[in-house]
Amino acid sequence: MSETKFKPVLGLWDATMIVAGSMIGSGIFIVSADIVRNVGSAGWLIAVWLITGFMTITAAVSYGELSGMFPKAGGQYVYLKEAYNPLVGFLYGWSFFAVIQTGTIAAVGVAFSKFTAYLVPGVSEDIVLLNLGFITISPAQLLSIATIILLTYINTRGVEGGKLIQTTLTATKLLSLFGLIIFGLVMMRSDVWNANWADAWKLQSLSREGSIGDYTTIAAFGAIAAAMVGSIFSSDAWNNVTFIAGEIKNPQKNIGLSLFLGTLIVTIVYVTANIMYTSVLPLQEIASAEKDRVAVSASHAIFGNIGTYIIAIMIMISTFGCNNGLILSGARVYYTMAKDGLFFKRAGHLNKFAVPQQALWVQCILASLWCLSGKYGDLLDMVSFVVVLFYMLTIVAIFILRKQRPDAVRPYKAFGYPFLPLIYITMGLSFCTLLIIYKPQYTWPGLIITLIGIPIYYFALQQKKAPNA
């Protein structure tokens, strides 16, 4: 007979490893190249990561209050539904399923394959196995799908297997990253460091070829917003732990604490990793790194030829662990939506291992299709805007719920309320506004995907009301 309830088997350490492990994928190893091309200086490179880190930690400690109020599966979907209405919650859940989570799983899966190709050239993304005209299929895409299917299967066998993978691989990649950072700082090249930091706060564009461009004052803000698309992508998924509240011991306390600890650890890793990059690589080499693989260039500078293989193994561990966390947690959102009659009905059932097996497999199918499409990278750039928009709406929900439900039990109150949440909302609005003005191609596709959810929502309501539905 199937279990009917989630098993609370994850402690504070496990929850913190899910936060950190879901955040650290391939981004920190790659996106700094694009950031440097946008901002053109070492100081602004670090500033972009600090701004993103501050926003992430601020949002995380604000979410602690909501997680304490609603300690159940679904996380952000539940918070938005409770504070606004079911439609707003559904639009988040729909965007999450359509692109945000499944697209991220695809991107991380393909990153795993790309770096596996350093060790096994036969799985390279440059090899074409099948060309159908409208789509080409490479061994890298097939390997990424295989890893997604494997991790999905493991997670259908109960949360304990996923927990073991998550804690082991996240601890391994944190230790590896700290090791790389320490080695890099010890091997610092003083001439490179001095050159990079000589004019650290001059904001300019820097092309792969080395040409430099100046910004007007207003365009400079647009450049910072464009640079932050990469750092926000690298810092996203910290909220995944809220989706699995039903499986966390003492969720009222441990979710908020794990959000703070996980985001703080990752922010420290990200900022120090970028300081390390500027200590071993000239800015021009960061901007022009082959396929944007800054970490490969840095590791090569530190360790010589073997450095490439060291980074390849680190990224394989990092991306495999990251996808495990994304797959484990994402399915709980669809489970909760199905319970509300707003997703495939079968996704709302738990199997004998007390996990939403059908929701896991539906997520697996769509993520695999994104792998085949090859368009996940473009989509993730396009949904950064929507992701931040939903984060802002969720933080505004704290103010709404304080007014609507002043007597509700709040085991944990948002740190720095109302100032820190207001700072996040202001920064988020600035980011979104600048993207609308300077990078509209990063905004409208994500909005269109989100708005497609409106007719789907009303169709789902009709189906729910229909007899024998």
DRENDO-1510 file (C-alpha; in Angstrom, 1 decimal, always signed):
<recs>
REC; n; res; u; v; w
REC; 1; MET; +0.0; +0.0; +0.0 .
REC; 2; SER; +1.3; +3.5; -0.9 .
REC; 3; GLU; +2.4; +5.9; +1.8 .
REC; 4; THR; +0.1; +8.9; +2.1 .
REC; 5; LYS; +2.5; +11.3; +3.8 .
REC; 6; PHE; +6.0; +12.7; +3.3 .
REC; 7; LYS; +8.6; +11.4; +5.7 .
REC; 8; PRO; +10.5; +14.1; +7.7 .
REC; 9; VAL; +14.0; +12.6; +7.4 .
REC; 10; LEU; +16.1; +15.6; +6.4 .
REC; 11; GLY; +18.0; +17.5; +9.2 .
REC; 12; LEU; +19.6; +21.0; +9.2 .
REC; 13; TRP; +22.8; +19.7; +7.6 .
REC; 14; ASP; +20.9; +17.9; +4.8 .
REC; 15; ALA; +18.7; +21.0; +4.2 .
REC; 16; THR; +21.8; +23.3; +4.1 .
REC; 17; MET; +23.5; +21.0; +1.6 .
REC; 18; ILE; +20.3; +21.1; -0.6 .
REC; 19; VAL; +20.5; +24.9; -0.6 .
REC; 20; ALA; +24.2; +25.1; -1.4 .
REC; 21; GLY; +24.2; +22.1; -3.7 .
REC; 22; SER; +21.3; +23.3; -5.8 .
REC; 23; MET; +23.0; +26.7; -6.2 .
REC; 24; ILE; +26.4; +25.6; -7.2 .
REC; 25; GLY; +26.2; +24.0; -10.7 .
REC; 26; SER; +28.4; +25.2; -13.6 .
REC; 27; GLY; +27.8; +28.9; -13.4 .
REC; 28; ILE; +30.7; +29.9; -11.2 .
REC; 29; PHE; +33.1; +28.2; -13.5 .
REC; 30; ILE; +31.8; +30.0; -16.6 .
REC; 31; VAL; +29.7; +33.2; -16.3 .
REC; 32; SER; +32.5; +35.5; -15.1 .
REC; 33; ALA; +33.7; +35.8; -18.7 .
REC; 34; ASP; +30.5; +37.4; -19.8 .
REC; 35; ILE; +30.5; +39.6; -16.6 .
REC; 36; VAL; +34.0; +40.9; -17.4 .
REC; 37; ARG; +32.9; +41.6; -21.0 .
REC; 38; ASN; +30.1; +43.8; -19.6 .
REC; 39; VAL; +31.9; +45.6; -16.8 .
REC; 40; GLY; +35.6; +45.5; -17.9 .
REC; 41; SER; +37.2; +45.8; -14.5 .
REC; 42; ALA; +38.2; +43.6; -11.5 .
REC; 43; GLY; +36.4; +45.8; -9.0 .
REC; 44; TRP; +33.1; +45.7; -10.9 .
REC; 45; LEU; +33.4; +42.0; -11.4 .
REC; 46; ILE; +33.6; +41.5; -7.6 .
REC; 47; ALA; +30.9; +44.1; -7.1 .
REC; 48; VAL; +28.4; +42.3; -9.4 .
REC; 49; TRP; +28.9; +39.1; -7.3 .
REC; 50; LEU; +28.6; +41.0; -4.0 .
REC; 51; ILE; +25.4; +42.7; -5.1 .
REC; 52; THR; +24.0; +39.3; -6.2 .
REC; 53; GLY; +25.1; +37.7; -3.0 .
REC; 54; PHE; +23.5; +40.5; -0.9 .
REC; 55; MET; +20.3; +40.1; -2.8 .
REC; 56; THR; +20.3; +36.3; -2.5 .
REC; 57; ILE; +21.0; +36.3; +1.3 .
REC; 58; THR; +18.4; +39.1; +1.9 .
REC; 59; ALA; +15.8; +37.1; +0.0 .
REC; 60; ALA; +16.7; +33.9; +1.8 .
REC; 61; VAL; +16.4; +35.3; +5.3 .
REC; 62; SER; +13.1; +36.9; +4.2 .
REC; 63; TYR; +11.8; +33.6; +3.0 .
REC; 64; GLY; +12.5; +32.2; +6.4 .
REC; 65; GLU; +9.4; +33.9; +7.8 .
REC; 66; LEU; +7.2; +32.4; +5.1 .
REC; 67; SER; +8.7; +28.9; +5.4 .
REC; 68; GLY; +7.9; +29.0; +9.1 .
REC; 69; MET; +4.3; +30.0; +8.5 .
REC; 70; PHE; +3.7; +27.4; +5.8 .
REC; 71; PRO; +6.0; +24.5; +6.5 .
REC; 72; LYS; +4.6; +22.2; +3.8 .
REC; 73; ALA; +5.6; +20.9; +0.3 .
REC; 74; GLY; +5.4; +23.4; -2.5 .
REC; 75; GLY; +7.3; +26.4; -0.9 .
REC; 76; GLN; +7.1; +29.5; -3.1 .
REC; 77; TYR; +4.0; +28.3; -4.9 .
REC; 78; VAL; +2.2; +28.0; -1.6 .
REC; 79; TYR; +3.4; +31.4; -0.3 .
REC; 80; LEU; +2.2; +33.2; -3.5 .
REC; 81; LYS; -1.1; +31.4; -3.4 .
REC; 82; GLU; -1.7; +32.2; +0.2 .
REC; 83; ALA; -0.7; +35.9; +0.0 .
REC; 84; TYR; -2.3; +36.8; -3.4 .
REC; 85; ASN; -4.6; +34.2; -5.0 .
REC; 86; PRO; -4.4; +30.8; -6.6 .
REC; 87; LEU; -3.8; +32.3; -10.1 .
REC; 88; VAL; -0.6; +34.0; -9.0 .
REC; 89; GLY; +0.6; +30.8; -7.4 .
REC; 90; PHE; -0.2; +28.9; -10.5 .
REC; 91; LEU; +1.6; +31.3; -12.8 .
REC; 92; TYR; +4.7; +30.7; -10.7 .
REC; 93; GLY; +4.2; +26.9; -10.7 .
REC; 94; TRP; +3.6; +26.9; -14.5 .
REC; 95; SER; +6.7; +29.0; -15.2 .
REC; 96; PHE; +8.7; +26.8; -12.8 .
REC; 97; PHE; +7.6; +23.7; -14.6 .
REC; 98; ALA; +7.7; +25.1; -18.2 .
REC; 99; VAL; +11.2; +26.6; -18.1 .
REC; 100; ILE; +12.7; +27.7; -14.7 .
REC; 101; GLN; +13.3; +24.3; -13.1 .
REC; 102; THR; +13.2; +22.0; -16.2 .
REC; 103; GLY; +15.4; +24.4; -18.2 .
REC; 104; THR; +17.9; +24.6; -15.4 .
REC; 105; ILE; +18.0; +20.8; -15.1 .
REC; 106; ALA; +18.7; +20.6; -18.8 .
REC; 107; ALA; +21.4; +23.3; -18.7 .
REC; 108; VAL; +23.2; +21.7; -15.7 .
REC; 109; GLY; +22.9; +18.2; -17.3 .
REC; 110; VAL; +24.5; +19.4; -20.6 .
REC; 111; ALA; +27.2; +21.2; -18.6 .
REC; 112; PHE; +28.0; +17.8; -17.0 .
REC; 113; SER; +28.4; +16.3; -20.4 .
REC; 114; LYS; +30.5; +19.1; -21.8 .
REC; 115; PHE; +33.1; +18.7; -19.1 .
REC; 116; THR; +32.9; +14.9; -19.2 .
REC; 117; ALA; +34.1; +15.3; -22.8 .
REC; 118; TYR; +37.5; +16.5; -21.5 .
REC; 119; LEU; +38.0; +13.0; -20.0 .
REC; 120; VAL; +35.9; +11.1; -22.6 .
REC; 121; PRO; +36.2; +12.9; -26.0 .
REC; 122; GLY; +33.5; +10.6; -27.5 .
REC; 123; VAL; +30.7; +12.4; -25.7 .
REC; 124; SER; +31.7; +15.9; -27.1 .
REC; 125; GLU; +29.0; +18.4; -27.9 .
REC; 126; ASP; +30.8; +19.0; -31.2 .
REC; 127; ILE; +30.0; +15.4; -32.5 .
REC; 128; VAL; +26.8; +15.2; -34.5 .
REC; 129; LEU; +25.1; +11.8; -34.1 .
REC; 130; LEU; +21.9; +12.7; -35.9 .
REC; 131; ASN; +20.9; +15.7; -38.0 .
REC; 132; LEU; +17.2; +16.0; -38.6 .
REC; 133; GLY; +17.4; +19.4; -40.1 .
REC; 134; PHE; +15.4; +21.2; -37.4 .
REC; 135; ILE; +17.5; +19.6; -34.6 .
REC; 136; THR; +20.9; +18.0; -34.3 .
REC; 137; ILE; +21.7; +15.5; -31.6 .
REC; 138; SER; +25.1; +15.1; -30.0 .
REC; 139; PRO; +26.5; +12.5; -27.5 .
REC; 140; ALA; +26.6; +15.3; -24.9 .
REC; 141; GLN; +22.8; +15.7; -25.1 .
REC; 142; LEU; +22.2; +12.0; -24.8 .
REC; 143; LEU; +24.6; +11.7; -21.8 .
REC; 144; SER; +22.8; +14.6; -20.1 .
REC; 145; ILE; +19.4; +12.9; -20.6 .
REC; 146; ALA; +20.9; +9.7; -19.2 .
REC; 147; THR; +22.1; +11.4; -16.1 .
REC; 148; ILE; +18.7; +13.1; -15.6 .
REC; 149; ILE; +16.9; +9.8; -16.0 .
REC; 150; LEU; +19.3; +8.1; -13.6 .
REC; 151; LEU; +18.9; +10.8; -10.9 .
REC; 152; THR; +15.1; +10.8; -11.4 .
REC; 153; TYR; +15.0; +7.0; -10.9 .
REC; 154; ILE; +17.2; +7.2; -7.7 .
REC; 155; ASN; +14.8; +9.9; -6.3 .
REC; 156; THR; +11.7; +7.7; -7.0 .
REC; 157; ARG; +13.2; +5.1; -4.6 .
REC; 158; GLY; +12.8; +7.4; -1.6 .
REC; 159; VAL; +14.3; +10.6; -0.3 .
REC; 160; GLU; +17.2; +8.8; +1.5 .
REC; 161; GLY; +19.0; +8.0; -1.7 .
REC; 162; GLY; +18.8; +11.5; -2.9 .
REC; 163; LYS; +19.9; +12.8; +0.5 .
REC; 164; LEU; +23.0; +10.7; +0.4 .
REC; 165; ILE; +24.0; +11.9; -3.1 .
REC; 166; GLN; +23.3; +15.5; -2.1 .
REC; 167; THR; +25.2; +15.7; +1.1 .
REC; 168; THR; +28.2; +13.7; -0.2 .
REC; 169; LEU; +28.6; +15.6; -3.5 .
REC; 170; THR; +27.9; +19.0; -2.1 .
REC; 171; ALA; +30.4; +18.6; +0.7 .
REC; 172; THR; +32.9; +17.3; -1.9 .
REC; 173; LYS; +32.4; +20.2; -4.3 .
REC; 174; LEU; +32.6; +22.8; -1.4 .
REC; 175; LEU; +35.9; +21.3; -0.3 .
REC; 176; SER; +37.2; +21.2; -3.9 .
REC; 177; LEU; +36.2; +24.8; -4.6 .
REC; 178; PHE; +37.8; +26.0; -1.4 .
REC; 179; GLY; +40.9; +24.0; -2.3 .
REC; 180; LEU; +41.0; +25.6; -5.8 .
REC; 181; ILE; +40.6; +29.1; -4.3 .
REC; 182; ILE; +43.4; +28.5; -1.8 .
REC; 183; PHE; +45.8; +27.1; -4.4 .
REC; 184; GLY; +45.0; +30.0; -6.7 .
REC; 185; LEU; +45.6; +32.7; -4.1 .
REC; 186; VAL; +48.9; +31.0; -3.0 .
REC; 187; MET; +50.0; +30.8; -6.6 .
REC; 188; MET; +49.0; +34.5; -7.2 .
REC; 189; ARG; +50.9; +36.3; -9.9 .
REC; 190; SER; +51.6; +39.7; -8.5 .
REC; 191; ASP; +52.1; +41.3; -12.0 .
REC; 192; VAL; +48.6; +40.0; -13.0 .
REC; 193; TRP; +47.0; +41.1; -9.7 .
REC; 194; ASN; +48.5; +44.6; -9.9 .
REC; 195; ALA; +47.5; +45.1; -13.5 .
REC; 196; ASN; +43.9; +43.9; -12.9 .
REC; 197; TRP; +43.5; +46.1; -9.8 .
REC; 198; ALA; +45.3; +49.2; -11.1 .
REC; 199; ASP; +42.1; +50.8; -12.4 .
REC; 200; ALA; +39.7; +48.5; -10.6 .
REC; 201; TRP; +36.6; +50.8; -10.8 .
REC; 202; LYS; +36.6; +51.9; -14.4 .
REC; 203; LEU; +33.3; +50.6; -15.8 .
REC; 204; GLN; +33.7; +49.7; -19.5 .
REC; 205; SER; +33.0; +47.0; -22.1 .
REC; 206; LEU; +35.8; +44.6; -22.9 .
REC; 207; SER; +35.5; +42.4; -26.0 .
REC; 208; ARG; +37.0; +39.0; -26.6 .
REC; 209; GLU; +39.4; +40.6; -29.0 .
REC; 210; GLY; +40.5; +43.2; -26.4 .
REC; 211; SER; +38.8; +46.3; -27.7 .
REC; 212; ILE; +37.5; +48.6; -24.9 .
REC; 213; GLY; +34.3; +50.7; -25.0 .
REC; 214; ASP; +33.1; +53.4; -22.7 .
REC; 215; TYR; +29.5; +53.7; -21.4 .
REC; 216; THR; +27.3; +56.7; -20.8 .
REC; 217; THR; +26.2; +57.0; -17.1 .
REC; 218; ILE; +22.8; +55.5; -17.8 .
REC; 219; ALA; +24.1; +52.7; -20.1 .
REC; 220; ALA; +26.5; +51.8; -17.3 .
REC; 221; PHE; +23.6; +50.7; -15.1 .
REC; 222; GLY; +22.3; +48.6; -18.0 .
REC; 223; ALA; +25.7; +47.0; -18.3 .
REC; 224; ILE; +25.6; +46.0; -14.6 .
REC; 225; ALA; +22.1; +44.6; -15.0 .
REC; 226; ALA; +23.2; +42.6; -18.0 .
REC; 227; ALA; +26.3; +41.3; -16.1 .
REC; 228; MET; +24.0; +40.2; -13.2 .
REC; 229; VAL; +22.0; +37.9; -15.5 .
REC; 230; GLY; +24.9; +35.4; -15.2 .
REC; 231; SER; +25.5; +35.9; -11.5 .
REC; 232; ILE; +21.8; +35.6; -10.7 .
REC; 233; PHE; +21.6; +32.4; -12.8 .
REC; 234; SER; +24.6; +31.0; -10.8 .
REC; 235; SER; +23.0; +32.0; -7.5 .
REC; 236; ASP; +19.5; +30.7; -8.3 .
REC; 237; ALA; +17.7; +27.6; -6.9 .
REC; 238; TRP; +18.5; +28.5; -3.3 .
REC; 239; ASN; +14.7; +28.4; -2.6 .
REC; 240; ASN; +14.5; +24.7; -3.6 .
REC; 241; VAL; +14.7; +23.7; +0.0 .
REC; 242; THR; +11.3; +25.3; +0.7 .
REC; 243; PHE; +9.7; +22.9; -1.8 .
REC; 244; ILE; +10.5; +19.9; +0.3 .
REC; 245; ALA; +9.3; +21.3; +3.7 .
REC; 246; GLY; +7.2; +18.1; +4.3 .
REC; 247; GLU; +10.4; +16.0; +4.4 .
REC; 248; ILE; +12.4; +18.3; +6.8 .
REC; 249; LYS; +12.6; +17.8; +10.5 .
REC; 250; ASN; +11.4; +20.8; +12.5 .
REC; 251; PRO; +10.8; +22.8; +9.2 .
REC; 252; GLN; +9.6; +25.9; +11.0 .
REC; 253; LYS; +13.2; +26.4; +12.3 .
REC; 254; ASN; +15.4; +24.4; +10.0 .
REC; 255; ILE; +14.3; +25.8; +6.6 .
REC; 256; GLY; +15.0; +29.4; +7.6 .
REC; 257; LEU; +18.3; +28.5; +9.1 .
REC; 258; SER; +19.4; +26.4; +6.1 .
REC; 259; LEU; +18.4; +29.2; +3.7 .
REC; 260; PHE; +20.7; +31.6; +5.6 .
REC; 261; LEU; +23.6; +29.2; +6.0 .
REC; 262; GLY; +23.5; +27.8; +2.5 .
REC; 263; THR; +23.3; +31.2; +0.7 .
REC; 264; LEU; +26.0; +32.7; +3.0 .
REC; 265; ILE; +28.4; +29.8; +2.3 .
REC; 266; VAL; +27.8; +30.0; -1.5 .
REC; 267; THR; +28.2; +33.8; -1.6 .
REC; 268; ILE; +31.6; +33.5; +0.2 .
REC; 269; VAL; +32.7; +30.8; -2.3 .
REC; 270; TYR; +31.6; +32.8; -5.3 .
REC; 271; VAL; +33.2; +36.1; -4.3 .
REC; 272; THR; +36.5; +34.5; -3.3 .
REC; 273; ALA; +36.6; +32.4; -6.5 .
REC; 274; ASN; +36.4; +35.5; -8.5 .
REC; 275; ILE; +39.1; +37.2; -6.5 .
REC; 276; MET; +41.2; +34.1; -7.2 .
REC; 277; TYR; +40.5; +34.4; -11.0 .
REC; 278; THR; +41.8; +38.0; -10.9 .
REC; 279; SER; +44.9; +36.8; -9.1 .
REC; 280; VAL; +46.0; +34.3; -11.8 .
REC; 281; LEU; +44.4; +35.6; -15.1 .
REC; 282; PRO; +44.6; +39.0; -16.8 .
REC; 283; LEU; +41.2; +40.5; -17.3 .
REC; 284; GLN; +41.5; +40.0; -21.1 .
REC; 285; GLU; +42.1; +36.3; -20.6 .
REC; 286; ILE; +39.0; +36.1; -18.4 .
REC; 287; ALA; +36.9; +37.9; -21.1 .
REC; 288; SER; +38.2; +35.7; -23.9 .
REC; 289; ALA; +38.3; +32.3; -22.2 .
REC; 290; GLU; +37.6; +29.5; -24.7 .
REC; 291; LYS; +33.8; +28.8; -24.6 .
REC; 292; ASP; +33.8; +31.1; -21.5 .
REC; 293; ARG; +35.4; +28.4; -19.3 .
REC; 294; VAL; +37.2; +30.7; -17.0 .
REC; 295; ALA; +37.8; +28.1; -14.3 .
REC; 296; VAL; +39.6; +25.9; -16.9 .
REC; 297; SER; +41.9; +28.8; -17.8 .
REC; 298; ALA; +42.5; +29.6; -14.1 .
REC; 299; SER; +43.2; +25.9; -13.2 .
REC; 300; HIS; +45.6; +25.6; -16.2 .
REC; 301; ALA; +47.5; +28.7; -14.9 .
REC; 302; ILE; +47.7; +27.2; -11.4 .
REC; 303; PHE; +48.4; +23.5; -12.1 .
REC; 304; GLY; +49.5; +23.4; -15.7 .
REC; 305; ASN; +48.0; +20.9; -18.2 .
REC; 306; ILE; +46.6; +18.7; -15.5 .
REC; 307; GLY; +44.5; +21.7; -14.4 .
REC; 308; THR; +42.0; +21.1; -17.2 .
REC; 309; TYR; +41.2; +17.6; -15.9 .
REC; 310; ILE; +41.0; +18.8; -12.3 .
REC; 311; ILE; +38.3; +21.3; -13.2 .
REC; 312; ALA; +36.5; +18.8; -15.5 .
REC; 313; ILE; +36.2; +16.4; -12.5 .
REC; 314; MET; +35.1; +19.2; -10.2 .
REC; 315; ILE; +32.4; +20.4; -12.6 .
REC; 316; MET; +31.2; +16.8; -13.1 .
REC; 317; ILE; +30.8; +16.4; -9.4 .
REC; 318; SER; +29.3; +19.9; -9.0 .
REC; 319; THR; +26.7; +19.6; -11.8 .
REC; 320; PHE; +25.7; +16.0; -10.9 .
REC; 321; GLY; +25.0; +17.0; -7.3 .
REC; 322; CYS; +23.3; +20.2; -8.4 .
REC; 323; ASN; +20.9; +18.3; -10.6 .
REC; 324; ASN; +20.1; +15.9; -7.9 .
REC; 325; GLY; +18.9; +18.7; -5.7 .
REC; 326; LEU; +16.9; +20.3; -8.5 .
REC; 327; ILE; +15.2; +17.0; -9.4 .
REC; 328; LEU; +14.5; +16.0; -5.8 .
REC; 329; SER; +12.9; +19.3; -4.9 .
REC; 330; GLY; +11.2; +20.4; -8.1 .
REC; 331; ALA; +8.8; +17.5; -8.2 .
REC; 332; ARG; +7.3; +18.6; -4.9 .
REC; 333; VAL; +5.9; +21.8; -6.5 .
REC; 334; TYR; +4.0; +19.8; -9.1 .
REC; 335; TYR; +2.8; +17.4; -6.4 .
REC; 336; THR; +1.2; +20.3; -4.5 .
REC; 337; MET; -0.2; +21.8; -7.6 .
REC; 338; ALA; -1.8; +18.5; -8.5 .
REC; 339; LYS; -3.3; +18.3; -5.0 .
REC; 340; ASP; -4.9; +21.7; -5.8 .
REC; 341; GLY; -6.3; +20.3; -9.1 .
REC; 342; LEU; -3.9; +22.4; -11.2 .
REC; 343; PHE; -1.6; +19.8; -12.6 .
REC; 344; PHE; -1.7; +16.2; -13.9 .
REC; 345; LYS; -3.8; +14.4; -11.3 .
REC; 346; ARG; -1.4; +11.4; -11.0 .
REC; 347; ALA; +1.4; +13.8; -10.0 .
REC; 348; GLY; -0.5; +14.3; -6.7 .
REC; 349; HIS; +0.1; +10.8; -5.5 .
REC; 350; LEU; +3.0; +9.4; -3.4 .
REC; 351; ASN; +4.5; +6.0; -4.2 .
REC; 352; LYS; +5.3; +3.3; -1.6 .
REC; 353; PHE; +8.6; +5.2; -0.9 .
REC; 354; ALA; +6.6; +8.3; +0.1 .
REC; 355; VAL; +7.8; +10.4; -2.9 .
REC; 356; PRO; +5.8; +11.9; -5.9 .
REC; 357; GLN; +7.0; +9.4; -8.5 .
REC; 358; GLN; +4.7; +10.6; -11.4 .
REC; 359; ALA; +5.7; +14.2; -10.8 .
REC; 360; LEU; +9.4; +13.2; -10.9 .
REC; 361; TRP; +8.9; +11.5; -14.3 .
REC; 362; VAL; +6.9; +14.3; -15.9 .
REC; 363; GLN; +9.7; +16.7; -14.9 .
REC; 364; CYS; +12.3; +14.3; -16.3 .
REC; 365; ILE; +10.5; +14.2; -19.7 .
REC; 366; LEU; +10.3; +18.0; -20.1 .
REC; 367; ALA; +13.9; +18.5; -18.9 .
REC; 368; SER; +15.1; +15.8; -21.5 .
REC; 369; LEU; +13.2; +17.6; -24.2 .
REC; 370; TRP; +15.0; +20.9; -23.3 .
REC; 371; CYS; +18.3; +19.0; -23.5 .
REC; 372; LEU; +17.4; +17.9; -27.1 .
REC; 373; SER; +16.3; +21.4; -28.1 .
REC; 374; GLY; +19.6; +23.0; -27.2 .
REC; 375; LYS; +17.7; +26.2; -26.4 .
REC; 376; TYR; +17.9; +26.0; -22.6 .
REC; 377; GLY; +20.8; +28.5; -22.4 .
REC; 378; ASP; +18.8; +31.2; -24.3 .
REC; 379; LEU; +15.7; +30.4; -22.2 .
REC; 380; LEU; +17.5; +30.7; -18.9 .
REC; 381; ASP; +18.8; +34.2; -19.9 .
REC; 382; MET; +15.3; +35.1; -20.8 .
REC; 383; VAL; +13.7; +33.9; -17.5 .
REC; 384; SER; +16.2; +35.7; -15.2 .
REC; 385; PHE; +13.7; +38.6; -15.3 .
REC; 386; VAL; +10.7; +36.4; -14.4 .
REC; 387; VAL; +12.7; +34.6; -11.6 .
REC; 388; VAL; +13.5; +38.0; -9.9 .
REC; 389; LEU; +9.9; +39.2; -10.5 .
REC; 390; PHE; +8.5; +36.2; -8.6 .
REC; 391; TYR; +11.1; +36.6; -5.9 .
REC; 392; MET; +10.0; +40.2; -5.4 .
REC; 393; LEU; +6.3; +39.2; -5.4 .
REC; 394; THR; +7.1; +36.6; -2.7 .
REC; 395; ILE; +9.0; +39.1; -0.5 .
REC; 396; VAL; +6.1; +41.6; -0.9 .
REC; 397; ALA; +3.9; +38.7; +0.4 .
REC; 398; ILE; +5.6; +39.1; +3.8 .
REC; 399; PHE; +4.2; +42.6; +4.0 .
REC; 400; ILE; +0.7; +41.5; +2.8 .
REC; 401; LEU; +0.5; +38.6; +5.2 .
REC; 402; ARG; +1.7; +40.7; +8.2 .
REC; 403; LYS; -1.3; +43.0; +7.5 .
REC; 404; GLN; -3.8; +40.3; +6.6 .
REC; 405; ARG; -2.8; +37.7; +9.3 .
REC; 406; PRO; -1.2; +39.7; +12.1 .
REC; 407; ASP; -1.9; +36.9; +14.6 .
REC; 408; ALA; -0.5; +34.0; +12.5 .
REC; 409; VAL; +2.2; +31.9; +14.1 .
REC; 410; ARG; +5.6; +33.1; +12.9 .
REC; 411; PRO; +8.3; +30.9; +14.4 .
REC; 412; TYR; +10.9; +33.0; +12.6 .
REC; 413; LYS; +10.5; +36.6; +11.5 .
REC; 414; ALA; +12.2; +38.2; +8.5 .
REC; 415; PHE; +15.6; +39.5; +9.5 .
REC; 416; GLY; +15.9; +43.3; +9.2 .
REC; 417; TYR; +12.2; +43.7; +8.5 .
REC; 418; PRO; +11.0; +46.0; +6.9 .
REC; 419; PHE; +14.3; +47.5; +5.7 .
REC; 420; LEU; +16.1; +44.5; +4.2 .
REC; 421; PRO; +13.1; +43.2; +2.3 .
REC; 422; LEU; +12.5; +46.8; +1.0 .
REC; 423; ILE; +16.1; +47.0; -0.1 .
REC; 424; TYR; +15.7; +43.7; -2.0 .
REC; 425; ILE; +12.5; +44.9; -3.7 .
REC; 426; THR; +14.2; +48.1; -4.7 .
REC; 427; MET; +17.2; +46.3; -6.1 .
REC; 428; GLY; +15.0; +43.8; -7.9 .
REC; 429; LEU; +12.9; +46.5; -9.4 .
REC; 430; SER; +16.0; +48.3; -10.6 .
REC; 431; PHE; +17.4; +45.1; -12.2 .
REC; 432; CYS; +14.1; +44.3; -14.0 .
REC; 433; THR; +13.6; +47.9; -15.2 .
REC; 434; LEU; +17.2; +48.1; -16.6 .
REC; 435; LEU; +16.7; +44.8; -18.4 .
REC; 436; ILE; +13.4; +46.1; -19.9 .
REC; 437; ILE; +15.2; +49.2; -21.2 .
REC; 438; TYR; +18.6; +47.8; -22.2 .
REC; 439; LYS; +18.1; +44.0; -22.8 .
REC; 440; PRO; +14.4; +43.6; -23.8 .
REC; 441; GLN; +15.3; +40.2; -25.4 .
REC; 442; TYR; +15.9; +39.0; -21.8 .
REC; 443; THR; +12.4; +40.0; -20.7 .
REC; 444; TRP; +9.6; +39.5; -23.1 .
REC; 445; PRO; +10.1; +35.8; -23.8 .
REC; 446; GLY; +9.9; +35.0; -20.1 .
REC; 447; LEU; +6.8; +37.1; -19.7 .
REC; 448; ILE; +5.1; +35.5; -22.6 .
REC; 449; ILE; +5.8; +32.0; -21.2 .
REC; 450; THR; +4.4; +33.1; -17.8 .
REC; 451; LEU; +1.3; +34.7; -19.4 .
REC; 452; ILE; +0.5; +31.6; -21.4 .
REC; 453; GLY; -0.2; +30.1; -18.0 .
REC; 454; ILE; -3.4; +32.3; -17.6 .
REC; 455; PRO; -5.6; +30.4; -20.2 .
REC; 456; ILE; -4.1; +27.1; -18.9 .
REC; 457; TYR; -5.1; +28.0; -15.4 .
REC; 458; TYR; -8.7; +28.7; -16.4 .
REC; 459; PHE; -8.8; +25.5; -18.5 .
REC; 460; ALA; -7.6; +23.6; -15.4 .
REC; 461; LEU; -10.3; +25.2; -13.3 .
REC; 462; GLN; -13.0; +24.1; -15.8 .
REC; 463; GLN; -11.6; +20.6; -15.8 .
REC; 464; LYS; -11.7; +20.5; -12.0 .
REC; 465; LYS; -15.3; +21.6; -11.9 .
REC; 466; ALA; -16.4; +19.2; -14.7 .
REC; 467; PRO; -18.3; +16.1; -13.5 .
REC; 468; ASN; -16.1; +13.0; -13.1 .
REC; 469; ALA; -13.0; +15.1; -13.5 .
</recs>
